[in-house]
Amino acid sequence: MANTEAALKDAMSSIEGTTGVALVDYTSGMALGTLGGGKDFNLEVAAAGNTDVIRAKLRTMEHLGLKEEIEDILITLNTQYHLIRLLKTRGGNGLFLYLVLDASRANLAMARHQLKKIEAELEV
């Protein structure tokens, strides 16, 4: 089992093209841990903003009567991919992993696969 710091380091080092990663509580919008980002990309702000994305999607699913669970949400920009993975593991209720990828270097299928593996090993 990995703690938050180890999981974030694992994501940064094992997922090709990763420029930032965060573990976020979407009930409060607070990042529980961040790694990467920089002066041009504030992970704390991005984490808080993406809680609105999750809440909106959950509300929409409720209105539609969908009984599915969100596995992940992908947002594609011109030069970046933003991957949001809701945690399903024990203790992960209300949390998500947020991954920022350089689109020119990332492999989305491998990133999703690796993020799922990191989620399974994460202990919060």
TIKEZA-758275 format. One record per atom (N, C-alpha, C): residue number from 1; residue in three letters; atom name; x negated, y, z. Coordinates in steps of 0.05 Angstrom, whole numbers. Atoms other than C-alpha are relative to their C-alpha. Layout:
! TIKEZA-758275
<r nr="NUM" rest="ALA" atom="CA" x="X" y="Y" z="Z"/>
...
***
This chain:
! TIKEZA-758275
<r nr="1" rest="MET" atom="N" x="-17" y="-24" z="0"/>
<r nr="1" rest="MET" atom="CA" x="0" y="0" z="0"/>
<r nr="1" rest="MET" atom="C" x="-18" y="25" z="0"/>
<r nr="2" rest="ALA" atom="N" x="15" y="-25" z="2"/>
<r nr="2" rest="ALA" atom="CA" x="-24" y="70" z="-17"/>
<r nr="2" rest="ALA" atom="C" x="15" y="23" z="13"/>
<r nr="3" rest="ASN" atom="N" x="-13" y="-24" z="-11"/>
<r nr="3" rest="ASN" atom="CA" x="-11" y="135" z="20"/>
<r nr="3" rest="ASN" atom="C" x="2" y="20" z="-22"/>
<r nr="4" rest="THR" atom="N" x="-5" y="-21" z="20"/>
<r nr="4" rest="THR" atom="CA" x="8" y="199" z="-16"/>
<r nr="4" rest="THR" atom="C" x="-25" y="9" z="-14"/>
<r nr="5" rest="GLU" atom="N" x="25" y="-10" z="12"/>
<r nr="5" rest="GLU" atom="CA" x="-63" y="224" z="-26"/>
<r nr="5" rest="GLU" atom="C" x="-12" y="-21" z="-19"/>
<r nr="6" rest="ALA" atom="N" x="11" y="21" z="17"/>
<r nr="6" rest="ALA" atom="CA" x="-87" y="157" z="-54"/>
<r nr="6" rest="ALA" atom="C" x="16" y="-4" z="-25"/>
<r nr="7" rest="ALA" atom="N" x="-17" y="3" z="23"/>
<r nr="7" rest="ALA" atom="CA" x="-27" y="152" z="-100"/>
<r nr="7" rest="ALA" atom="C" x="-4" y="22" z="-20"/>
<r nr="8" rest="LEU" atom="N" x="4" y="-23" z="18"/>
<r nr="8" rest="LEU" atom="CA" x="-38" y="222" z="-128"/>
<r nr="8" rest="LEU" atom="C" x="-27" y="-3" z="-14"/>
<r nr="9" rest="LYS" atom="N" x="26" y="3" z="12"/>
<r nr="9" rest="LYS" atom="CA" x="-112" y="208" z="-139"/>
<r nr="9" rest="LYS" atom="C" x="0" y="-23" z="-21"/>
<r nr="10" rest="ASP" atom="N" x="-3" y="22" z="19"/>
<r nr="10" rest="ASP" atom="CA" x="-94" y="142" z="-173"/>
<r nr="10" rest="ASP" atom="C" x="13" y="10" z="-26"/>
<r nr="11" rest="ALA" atom="N" x="-13" y="-10" z="24"/>
<r nr="11" rest="ALA" atom="CA" x="-47" y="178" z="-221"/>
<r nr="11" rest="ALA" atom="C" x="-19" y="18" z="-16"/>
<r nr="12" rest="MET" atom="N" x="19" y="-18" z="14"/>
<r nr="12" rest="MET" atom="CA" x="-99" y="231" z="-238"/>
<r nr="12" rest="MET" atom="C" x="-22" y="-15" z="-14"/>
<r nr="13" rest="SER" atom="N" x="22" y="14" z="12"/>
<r nr="13" rest="SER" atom="CA" x="-153" y="180" z="-252"/>
<r nr="13" rest="SER" atom="C" x="8" y="-22" z="-19"/>
<r nr="14" rest="SER" atom="N" x="-7" y="24" z="16"/>
<r nr="14" rest="SER" atom="CA" x="-115" y="122" z="-283"/>
<r nr="14" rest="SER" atom="C" x="19" y="6" z="-23"/>
<r nr="15" rest="ILE" atom="N" x="-19" y="-6" z="22"/>
<r nr="15" rest="ILE" atom="CA" x="-65" y="157" z="-328"/>
<r nr="15" rest="ILE" atom="C" x="-13" y="20" z="-19"/>
<r nr="16" rest="GLU" atom="N" x="14" y="-17" z="20"/>
<r nr="16" rest="GLU" atom="CA" x="-98" y="185" z="-391"/>
<r nr="16" rest="GLU" atom="C" x="16" y="25" z="-6"/>
<r nr="17" rest="GLY" atom="N" x="-13" y="-25" z="7"/>
<r nr="17" rest="GLY" atom="CA" x="-83" y="258" z="-403"/>
<r nr="17" rest="GLY" atom="C" x="13" y="15" z="23"/>
<r nr="18" rest="THR" atom="N" x="-13" y="-13" z="-23"/>
<r nr="18" rest="THR" atom="CA" x="-58" y="275" z="-333"/>
<r nr="18" rest="THR" atom="C" x="-14" y="25" z="8"/>
<r nr="19" rest="THR" atom="N" x="12" y="-26" z="-8"/>
<r nr="19" rest="THR" atom="CA" x="-69" y="348" z="-315"/>
<r nr="19" rest="THR" atom="C" x="11" y="8" z="28"/>
<r nr="20" rest="GLY" atom="N" x="-11" y="-6" z="-27"/>
<r nr="20" rest="GLY" atom="CA" x="-26" y="349" z="-251"/>
<r nr="20" rest="GLY" atom="C" x="20" y="-21" z="8"/>
<r nr="21" rest="VAL" atom="N" x="-18" y="19" z="-11"/>
<r nr="21" rest="VAL" atom="CA" x="14" y="305" z="-205"/>
<r nr="21" rest="VAL" atom="C" x="10" y="10" z="27"/>
<r nr="22" rest="ALA" atom="N" x="-10" y="-8" z="-27"/>
<r nr="22" rest="ALA" atom="CA" x="59" y="317" z="-145"/>
<r nr="22" rest="ALA" atom="C" x="20" y="-21" z="9"/>
<r nr="23" rest="LEU" atom="N" x="-21" y="15" z="-13"/>
<r nr="23" rest="LEU" atom="CA" x="102" y="279" z="-96"/>
<r nr="23" rest="LEU" atom="C" x="19" y="21" z="12"/>
<r nr="24" rest="VAL" atom="N" x="-18" y="-22" z="-7"/>
<r nr="24" rest="VAL" atom="CA" x="165" y="320" z="-85"/>
<r nr="24" rest="VAL" atom="C" x="25" y="-11" z="13"/>
<r nr="25" rest="ASP" atom="N" x="-26" y="6" z="-13"/>
<r nr="25" rest="ASP" atom="CA" x="226" y="318" z="-39"/>
<r nr="25" rest="ASP" atom="C" x="21" y="17" z="-15"/>
<r nr="26" rest="TYR" atom="N" x="-20" y="-16" z="15"/>
<r nr="26" rest="TYR" atom="CA" x="285" y="337" z="-84"/>
<r nr="26" rest="TYR" atom="C" x="24" y="9" z="16"/>
<r nr="27" rest="THR" atom="N" x="-21" y="-11" z="-16"/>
<r nr="27" rest="THR" atom="CA" x="331" y="350" z="-26"/>
<r nr="27" rest="THR" atom="C" x="-8" y="28" z="10"/>
<r nr="28" rest="SER" atom="N" x="9" y="-26" z="-9"/>
<r nr="28" rest="SER" atom="CA" x="288" y="409" z="-4"/>
<r nr="28" rest="SER" atom="C" x="-15" y="16" z="-22"/>
<r nr="29" rest="GLY" atom="N" x="16" y="-13" z="20"/>
<r nr="29" rest="GLY" atom="CA" x="247" y="424" z="-66"/>
<r nr="29" rest="GLY" atom="C" x="-30" y="3" z="7"/>
<r nr="30" rest="MET" atom="N" x="28" y="-3" z="-10"/>
<r nr="30" rest="MET" atom="CA" x="182" y="419" z="-26"/>
<r nr="30" rest="MET" atom="C" x="-18" y="-22" z="-11"/>
<r nr="31" rest="ALA" atom="N" x="20" y="19" z="8"/>
<r nr="31" rest="ALA" atom="CA" x="120" y="385" z="-54"/>
<r nr="31" rest="ALA" atom="C" x="-13" y="-11" z="26"/>
<r nr="32" rest="LEU" atom="N" x="13" y="13" z="-23"/>
<r nr="32" rest="LEU" atom="CA" x="94" y="335" z="-3"/>
<r nr="32" rest="LEU" atom="C" x="-30" y="-4" z="-5"/>
<r nr="33" rest="GLY" atom="N" x="28" y="2" z="7"/>
<r nr="33" rest="GLY" atom="CA" x="28" y="331" z="-40"/>
<r nr="33" rest="GLY" atom="C" x="-3" y="7" z="-30"/>
<r nr="34" rest="THR" atom="N" x="5" y="-7" z="28"/>
<r nr="34" rest="THR" atom="CA" x="-2" y="358" z="-104"/>
<r nr="34" rest="THR" atom="C" x="-30" y="-5" z="-6"/>
<r nr="35" rest="LEU" atom="N" x="27" y="3" z="9"/>
<r nr="35" rest="LEU" atom="CA" x="-65" y="346" z="-144"/>
<r nr="35" rest="LEU" atom="C" x="-1" y="9" z="-29"/>
<r nr="36" rest="GLY" atom="N" x="2" y="-10" z="27"/>
<r nr="36" rest="GLY" atom="CA" x="-88" y="382" z="-207"/>
<r nr="36" rest="GLY" atom="C" x="14" y="27" z="-3"/>
<r nr="37" rest="GLY" atom="N" x="-12" y="-26" z="6"/>
<r nr="37" rest="GLY" atom="CA" x="-52" y="440" z="-239"/>
<r nr="37" rest="GLY" atom="C" x="-22" y="20" z="-4"/>
<r nr="38" rest="GLY" atom="N" x="21" y="-21" z="2"/>
<r nr="38" rest="GLY" atom="CA" x="-91" y="505" z="-233"/>
<r nr="38" rest="GLY" atom="C" x="13" y="27" z="-1"/>
<r nr="39" rest="LYS" atom="N" x="-10" y="-28" z="0"/>
<r nr="39" rest="LYS" atom="CA" x="-84" y="580" z="-239"/>
<r nr="39" rest="LYS" atom="C" x="20" y="5" z="-22"/>
<r nr="40" rest="ASP" atom="N" x="-19" y="-3" z="22"/>
<r nr="40" rest="ASP" atom="CA" x="-46" y="573" z="-305"/>
<r nr="40" rest="ASP" atom="C" x="25" y="-18" z="3"/>
<r nr="41" rest="PHE" atom="N" x="-23" y="18" z="-3"/>
<r nr="41" rest="PHE" atom="CA" x="1" y="519" z="-279"/>
<r nr="41" rest="PHE" atom="C" x="3" y="-6" z="30"/>
<r nr="42" rest="ASN" atom="N" x="-5" y="3" z="-29"/>
<r nr="42" rest="ASN" atom="CA" x="28" y="523" z="-207"/>
<r nr="42" rest="ASN" atom="C" x="18" y="-25" z="4"/>
<r nr="43" rest="LEU" atom="N" x="-16" y="24" z="-4"/>
<r nr="43" rest="LEU" atom="CA" x="50" y="453" z="-188"/>
<r nr="43" rest="LEU" atom="C" x="21" y="3" z="21"/>
<r nr="44" rest="GLU" atom="N" x="-20" y="-5" z="-21"/>
<r nr="44" rest="GLU" atom="CA" x="87" y="478" z="-126"/>
<r nr="44" rest="GLU" atom="C" x="26" y="12" z="-13"/>
<r nr="45" rest="VAL" atom="N" x="-23" y="-13" z="14"/>
<r nr="45" rest="VAL" atom="CA" x="132" y="522" z="-170"/>
<r nr="45" rest="VAL" atom="C" x="14" y="-20" z="-18"/>
<r nr="46" rest="ALA" atom="N" x="-11" y="20" z="19"/>
<r nr="46" rest="ALA" atom="CA" x="141" y="467" z="-222"/>
<r nr="46" rest="ALA" atom="C" x="16" y="-21" z="16"/>
<r nr="47" rest="ALA" atom="N" x="-13" y="20" z="-16"/>
<r nr="47" rest="ALA" atom="CA" x="159" y="417" z="-168"/>
<r nr="47" rest="ALA" atom="C" x="27" y="10" z="10"/>
<r nr="48" rest="ALA" atom="N" x="-26" y="-12" z="-10"/>
<r nr="48" rest="ALA" atom="CA" x="212" y="463" z="-138"/>
<r nr="48" rest="ALA" atom="C" x="20" y="3" z="-22"/>
<r nr="49" rest="GLY" atom="N" x="-18" y="-3" z="23"/>
<r nr="49" rest="GLY" atom="CA" x="241" y="478" z="-206"/>
<r nr="49" rest="GLY" atom="C" x="11" y="-26" z="-10"/>
<r nr="50" rest="ASN" atom="N" x="-10" y="26" z="9"/>
<r nr="50" rest="ASN" atom="CA" x="246" y="405" z="-225"/>
<r nr="50" rest="ASN" atom="C" x="20" y="-13" z="18"/>
<r nr="51" rest="THR" atom="N" x="-22" y="10" z="-17"/>
<r nr="51" rest="THR" atom="CA" x="289" y="391" z="-165"/>
<r nr="51" rest="THR" atom="C" x="27" y="8" z="-11"/>
<r nr="52" rest="ASP" atom="N" x="-25" y="-8" z="12"/>
<r nr="52" rest="ASP" atom="CA" x="342" y="431" z="-201"/>
<r nr="52" rest="ASP" atom="C" x="8" y="-18" z="-24"/>
<r nr="53" rest="VAL" atom="N" x="-4" y="18" z="23"/>
<r nr="53" rest="VAL" atom="CA" x="334" y="386" z="-262"/>
<r nr="53" rest="VAL" atom="C" x="13" y="-26" z="10"/>
<r nr="54" rest="ILE" atom="N" x="-10" y="25" z="-11"/>
<r nr="54" rest="ILE" atom="CA" x="346" y="324" z="-219"/>
<r nr="54" rest="ILE" atom="C" x="28" y="4" z="11"/>
<r nr="55" rest="ARG" atom="N" x="-27" y="-5" z="-11"/>
<r nr="55" rest="ARG" atom="CA" x="405" y="354" z="-182"/>
<r nr="55" rest="ARG" atom="C" x="21" y="3" z="-22"/>
<r nr="56" rest="ALA" atom="N" x="-19" y="-4" z="22"/>
<r nr="56" rest="ALA" atom="CA" x="438" y="376" z="-247"/>
<r nr="56" rest="ALA" atom="C" x="6" y="-27" z="-14"/>
<r nr="57" rest="LYS" atom="N" x="-5" y="25" z="13"/>
<r nr="57" rest="LYS" atom="CA" x="430" y="307" z="-278"/>
<r nr="57" rest="LYS" atom="C" x="16" y="-19" z="18"/>
<r nr="58" rest="LEU" atom="N" x="-15" y="16" z="-19"/>
<r nr="58" rest="LEU" atom="CA" x="456" y="272" z="-215"/>
<r nr="58" rest="LEU" atom="C" x="30" y="9" z="1"/>
<r nr="59" rest="ARG" atom="N" x="-27" y="-11" z="1"/>
<r nr="59" rest="ARG" atom="CA" x="517" y="319" z="-215"/>
<r nr="59" rest="ARG" atom="C" x="15" y="-8" z="-25"/>
<r nr="60" rest="THR" atom="N" x="-12" y="7" z="26"/>
<r nr="60" rest="THR" atom="CA" x="530" y="306" z="-289"/>
<r nr="60" rest="THR" atom="C" x="8" y="-30" z="0"/>
<r nr="61" rest="MET" atom="N" x="-6" y="28" z="0"/>
<r nr="61" rest="MET" atom="CA" x="526" y="231" z="-279"/>
<r nr="61" rest="MET" atom="C" x="24" y="-6" z="18"/>
<r nr="62" rest="GLU" atom="N" x="-23" y="3" z="-18"/>
<r nr="62" rest="GLU" atom="CA" x="575" y="236" z="-221"/>
<r nr="62" rest="GLU" atom="C" x="26" y="8" z="-14"/>
<r nr="63" rest="HIS" atom="N" x="-24" y="-9" z="14"/>
<r nr="63" rest="HIS" atom="CA" x="624" y="276" z="-263"/>
<r nr="63" rest="HIS" atom="C" x="8" y="-19" z="-22"/>
<r nr="64" rest="LEU" atom="N" x="-6" y="19" z="21"/>
<r nr="64" rest="LEU" atom="CA" x="619" y="225" z="-318"/>
<r nr="64" rest="LEU" atom="C" x="7" y="-28" z="10"/>
<r nr="65" rest="GLY" atom="N" x="-7" y="25" z="-12"/>
<r nr="65" rest="GLY" atom="CA" x="630" y="168" z="-270"/>
<r nr="65" rest="GLY" atom="C" x="-21" y="-22" z="-5"/>
<r nr="66" rest="LEU" atom="N" x="22" y="20" z="6"/>
<r nr="66" rest="LEU" atom="CA" x="563" y="135" z="-288"/>
<r nr="66" rest="LEU" atom="C" x="-10" y="-11" z="26"/>
<r nr="67" rest="LYS" atom="N" x="10" y="14" z="-24"/>
<r nr="67" rest="LYS" atom="CA" x="541" y="84" z="-236"/>
<r nr="67" rest="LYS" atom="C" x="-29" y="-9" z="-3"/>
<r nr="68" rest="GLU" atom="N" x="28" y="7" z="5"/>
<r nr="68" rest="GLU" atom="CA" x="470" y="80" z="-264"/>
<r nr="68" rest="GLU" atom="C" x="-18" y="15" z="20"/>
<r nr="69" rest="GLU" atom="N" x="20" y="-15" z="-16"/>
<r nr="69" rest="GLU" atom="CA" x="407" y="102" z="-228"/>
<r nr="69" rest="GLU" atom="C" x="-20" y="12" z="-20"/>
<r nr="70" rest="ILE" atom="N" x="20" y="-12" z="17"/>
<r nr="70" rest="ILE" atom="CA" x="357" y="150" z="-259"/>
<r nr="70" rest="ILE" atom="C" x="-27" y="-14" z="5"/>
<r nr="71" rest="GLU" atom="N" x="26" y="12" z="-3"/>
<r nr="71" rest="GLU" atom="CA" x="292" y="114" z="-273"/>
<r nr="71" rest="GLU" atom="C" x="-21" y="22" z="-3"/>
<r nr="72" rest="ASP" atom="N" x="17" y="-23" z="3"/>
<r nr="72" rest="ASP" atom="CA" x="255" y="174" z="-301"/>
<r nr="72" rest="ASP" atom="C" x="12" y="20" z="-19"/>
<r nr="73" rest="ILE" atom="N" x="-9" y="-22" z="17"/>
<r nr="73" rest="ILE" atom="CA" x="265" y="240" z="-337"/>
<r nr="73" rest="ILE" atom="C" x="-25" y="10" z="-15"/>
<r nr="74" rest="LEU" atom="N" x="22" y="-9" z="16"/>
<r nr="74" rest="LEU" atom="CA" x="220" y="262" z="-394"/>
<r nr="74" rest="LEU" atom="C" x="7" y="27" z="-12"/>
<r nr="75" rest="ILE" atom="N" x="-3" y="-26" z="13"/>
<r nr="75" rest="ILE" atom="CA" x="213" y="334" z="-416"/>
<r nr="75" rest="ILE" atom="C" x="-25" y="4" z="-18"/>
<r nr="76" rest="THR" atom="N" x="22" y="-3" z="19"/>
<r nr="76" rest="THR" atom="CA" x="171" y="346" z="-478"/>
<r nr="76" rest="THR" atom="C" x="-2" y="30" z="-8"/>
<r nr="77" rest="LEU" atom="N" x="6" y="-27" z="8"/>
<r nr="77" rest="LEU" atom="CA" x="139" y="414" z="-492"/>
<r nr="77" rest="LEU" atom="C" x="-19" y="-2" z="-24"/>
<r nr="78" rest="ASN" atom="N" x="18" y="1" z="23"/>
<r nr="78" rest="ASN" atom="CA" x="94" y="433" z="-550"/>
<r nr="78" rest="ASN" atom="C" x="-26" y="-14" z="6"/>
<r nr="79" rest="THR" atom="N" x="27" y="11" z="-7"/>
<r nr="79" rest="THR" atom="CA" x="30" y="414" z="-514"/>
<r nr="79" rest="THR" atom="C" x="0" y="-17" z="25"/>
<r nr="80" rest="GLN" atom="N" x="0" y="15" z="-25"/>
<r nr="80" rest="GLN" atom="CA" x="53" y="378" z="-451"/>
<r nr="80" rest="GLN" atom="C" x="25" y="-18" z="0"/>
<r nr="81" rest="TYR" atom="N" x="-23" y="17" z="-8"/>
<r nr="81" rest="TYR" atom="CA" x="97" y="321" z="-427"/>
<r nr="81" rest="TYR" atom="C" x="3" y="3" z="30"/>
<r nr="82" rest="HIS" atom="N" x="-6" y="0" z="-29"/>
<r nr="82" rest="HIS" atom="CA" x="130" y="326" z="-359"/>
<r nr="82" rest="HIS" atom="C" x="17" y="-24" z="6"/>
<r nr="83" rest="LEU" atom="N" x="-13" y="25" z="-6"/>
<r nr="83" rest="LEU" atom="CA" x="150" y="260" z="-330"/>
<r nr="83" rest="LEU" atom="C" x="8" y="1" z="30"/>
<r nr="84" rest="ILE" atom="N" x="-11" y="-1" z="-27"/>
<r nr="84" rest="ILE" atom="CA" x="195" y="257" z="-268"/>
<r nr="84" rest="ILE" atom="C" x="10" y="-29" z="6"/>
<r nr="85" rest="ARG" atom="N" x="-8" y="27" z="-7"/>
<r nr="85" rest="ARG" atom="CA" x="202" y="189" z="-235"/>
<r nr="85" rest="ARG" atom="C" x="12" y="-1" z="29"/>
<r nr="86" rest="LEU" atom="N" x="-12" y="2" z="-26"/>
<r nr="86" rest="LEU" atom="CA" x="252" y="180" z="-178"/>
<r nr="86" rest="LEU" atom="C" x="-9" y="-25" z="14"/>
<r nr="87" rest="LEU" atom="N" x="10" y="23" z="-15"/>
<r nr="87" rest="LEU" atom="CA" x="226" y="134" z="-124"/>
<r nr="87" rest="LEU" atom="C" x="23" y="-18" z="9"/>
<r nr="88" rest="LYS" atom="N" x="-20" y="20" z="-9"/>
<r nr="88" rest="LYS" atom="CA" x="265" y="71" z="-110"/>
<r nr="88" rest="LYS" atom="C" x="-10" y="-17" z="22"/>
<r nr="89" rest="THR" atom="N" x="12" y="17" z="-20"/>
<r nr="89" rest="THR" atom="CA" x="217" y="40" z="-61"/>
<r nr="89" rest="THR" atom="C" x="9" y="8" z="28"/>
<r nr="90" rest="ARG" atom="N" x="-7" y="-5" z="-28"/>
<r nr="90" rest="ARG" atom="CA" x="228" y="35" z="14"/>
<r nr="90" rest="ARG" atom="C" x="-11" y="26" z="9"/>
<r nr="91" rest="GLY" atom="N" x="8" y="-25" z="-10"/>
<r nr="91" rest="GLY" atom="CA" x="225" y="103" z="45"/>
<r nr="91" rest="GLY" atom="C" x="-2" y="22" z="-21"/>
<r nr="92" rest="GLY" atom="N" x="2" y="-20" z="21"/>
<r nr="92" rest="GLY" atom="CA" x="227" y="138" z="-22"/>
<r nr="92" rest="GLY" atom="C" x="25" y="14" z="-7"/>
<r nr="93" rest="ASN" atom="N" x="-26" y="-13" z="6"/>
<r nr="93" rest="ASN" atom="CA" x="299" y="161" z="-20"/>
<r nr="93" rest="ASN" atom="C" x="-3" y="31" z="1"/>
<r nr="94" rest="GLY" atom="N" x="1" y="-29" z="2"/>
<r nr="94" rest="GLY" atom="CA" x="303" y="234" z="-43"/>
<r nr="94" rest="GLY" atom="C" x="-27" y="10" z="-9"/>
<r nr="95" rest="LEU" atom="N" x="26" y="-8" z="9"/>
<r nr="95" rest="LEU" atom="CA" x="232" y="234" z="-70"/>
<r nr="95" rest="LEU" atom="C" x="-4" y="-6" z="-29"/>
<r nr="96" rest="PHE" atom="N" x="8" y="6" z="27"/>
<r nr="96" rest="PHE" atom="CA" x="202" y="237" z="-139"/>
<r nr="96" rest="PHE" atom="C" x="-29" y="6" z="-5"/>
<r nr="97" rest="LEU" atom="N" x="27" y="-5" z="9"/>
<r nr="97" rest="LEU" atom="CA" x="135" y="233" z="-172"/>
<r nr="97" rest="LEU" atom="C" x="2" y="17" z="-25"/>
<r nr="98" rest="TYR" atom="N" x="0" y="-19" z="23"/>
<r nr="98" rest="TYR" atom="CA" x="122" y="290" z="-221"/>
<r nr="98" rest="TYR" atom="C" x="-27" y="-1" z="-13"/>
<r nr="99" rest="LEU" atom="N" x="25" y="3" z="15"/>
<r nr="99" rest="LEU" atom="CA" x="69" y="280" z="-274"/>
<r nr="99" rest="LEU" atom="C" x="-1" y="20" z="-24"/>
<r nr="100" rest="VAL" atom="N" x="4" y="-18" z="23"/>
<r nr="100" rest="VAL" atom="CA" x="43" y="333" z="-323"/>
<r nr="100" rest="VAL" atom="C" x="-23" y="-12" z="-17"/>
<r nr="101" rest="LEU" atom="N" x="18" y="13" z="18"/>
<r nr="101" rest="LEU" atom="CA" x="8" y="305" z="-384"/>
<r nr="101" rest="LEU" atom="C" x="-7" y="19" z="-23"/>
<r nr="102" rest="ASP" atom="N" x="8" y="-13" z="25"/>
<r nr="102" rest="ASP" atom="CA" x="-32" y="336" z="-441"/>
<r nr="102" rest="ASP" atom="C" x="10" y="-17" z="-23"/>
<r nr="103" rest="ALA" atom="N" x="-13" y="15" z="21"/>
<r nr="103" rest="ALA" atom="CA" x="9" y="314" z="-501"/>
<r nr="103" rest="ALA" atom="C" x="-20" y="-11" z="-21"/>
<r nr="104" rest="SER" atom="N" x="20" y="9" z="20"/>
<r nr="104" rest="SER" atom="CA" x="-53" y="308" z="-546"/>
<r nr="104" rest="SER" atom="C" x="-16" y="-24" z="10"/>
<r nr="105" rest="ARG" atom="N" x="16" y="22" z="-11"/>
<r nr="105" rest="ARG" atom="CA" x="-86" y="257" z="-500"/>
<r nr="105" rest="ARG" atom="C" x="16" y="-22" z="13"/>
<r nr="106" rest="ALA" atom="N" x="-16" y="19" z="-16"/>
<r nr="106" rest="ALA" atom="CA" x="-28" y="220" z="-466"/>
<r nr="106" rest="ALA" atom="C" x="13" y="-21" z="-18"/>
<r nr="107" rest="ASN" atom="N" x="-16" y="22" z="12"/>
<r nr="107" rest="ASN" atom="CA" x="5" y="154" z="-483"/>
<r nr="107" rest="ASN" atom="C" x="24" y="-3" z="19"/>
<r nr="108" rest="LEU" atom="N" x="-24" y="0" z="-17"/>
<r nr="108" rest="LEU" atom="CA" x="76" y="160" z="-456"/>
<r nr="108" rest="LEU" atom="C" x="7" y="-28" z="11"/>
<r nr="109" rest="ALA" atom="N" x="-7" y="27" z="-9"/>
<r nr="109" rest="ALA" atom="CA" x="89" y="85" z="-453"/>
<r nr="109" rest="ALA" atom="C" x="-19" y="-9" z="22"/>
<r nr="110" rest="MET" atom="N" x="20" y="8" z="-21"/>
<r nr="110" rest="MET" atom="CA" x="25" y="73" z="-413"/>
<r nr="110" rest="MET" atom="C" x="4" y="17" z="25"/>
<r nr="111" rest="ALA" atom="N" x="-4" y="-17" z="-23"/>
<r nr="111" rest="ALA" atom="CA" x="39" y="133" z="-369"/>
<r nr="111" rest="ALA" atom="C" x="24" y="-9" z="17"/>
<r nr="112" rest="ARG" atom="N" x="-23" y="10" z="-14"/>
<r nr="112" rest="ARG" atom="CA" x="108" y="107" z="-351"/>
<r nr="112" rest="ARG" atom="C" x="-6" y="-26" z="14"/>
<r nr="113" rest="HIS" atom="N" x="7" y="26" z="-12"/>
<r nr="113" rest="HIS" atom="CA" x="81" y="37" z="-338"/>
<r nr="113" rest="HIS" atom="C" x="-18" y="4" z="25"/>
<r nr="114" rest="GLN" atom="N" x="18" y="-4" z="-23"/>
<r nr="114" rest="GLN" atom="CA" x="25" y="63" z="-293"/>
<r nr="114" rest="GLN" atom="C" x="14" y="14" z="23"/>
<r nr="115" rest="LEU" atom="N" x="-14" y="-14" z="-21"/>
<r nr="115" rest="LEU" atom="CA" x="70" y="111" z="-256"/>
<r nr="115" rest="LEU" atom="C" x="19" y="-19" z="16"/>
<r nr="116" rest="LYS" atom="N" x="-17" y="20" z="-13"/>
<r nr="116" rest="LYS" atom="CA" x="118" y="53" z="-241"/>
<r nr="116" rest="LYS" atom="C" x="-17" y="-17" z="19"/>
<r nr="117" rest="LYS" atom="N" x="18" y="16" z="-16"/>
<r nr="117" rest="LYS" atom="CA" x="59" y="13" z="-214"/>
<r nr="117" rest="LYS" atom="C" x="-8" y="16" z="25"/>
<r nr="118" rest="ILE" atom="N" x="8" y="-17" z="-22"/>
<r nr="118" rest="ILE" atom="CA" x="37" y="72" z="-170"/>
<r nr="118" rest="ILE" atom="C" x="23" y="3" z="20"/>
<r nr="119" rest="GLU" atom="N" x="-24" y="-1" z="-17"/>
<r nr="119" rest="GLU" atom="CA" x="108" y="79" z="-144"/>
<r nr="119" rest="GLU" atom="C" x="3" y="-25" z="17"/>
<r nr="120" rest="ALA" atom="N" x="-3" y="25" z="-15"/>
<r nr="120" rest="ALA" atom="CA" x="110" y="6" z="-124"/>
<r nr="120" rest="ALA" atom="C" x="-20" y="-3" z="22"/>
<r nr="121" rest="GLU" atom="N" x="21" y="2" z="-21"/>
<r nr="121" rest="GLU" atom="CA" x="46" y="13" z="-84"/>
<r nr="121" rest="GLU" atom="C" x="1" y="23" z="20"/>
<r nr="122" rest="LEU" atom="N" x="-1" y="-24" z="-17"/>
<r nr="122" rest="LEU" atom="CA" x="64" y="80" z="-52"/>
<r nr="122" rest="LEU" atom="C" x="16" y="-6" z="26"/>
<r nr="123" rest="GLU" atom="N" x="-13" y="3" z="-26"/>
<r nr="123" rest="GLU" atom="CA" x="82" y="79" z="22"/>
<r nr="123" rest="GLU" atom="C" x="4" y="28" z="12"/>
<r nr="124" rest="VAL" atom="N" x="-5" y="-26" z="-11"/>
<r nr="124" rest="VAL" atom="CA" x="116" y="142" z="48"/>
<r nr="124" rest="VAL" atom="C" x="14" y="-2" z="27"/>
***
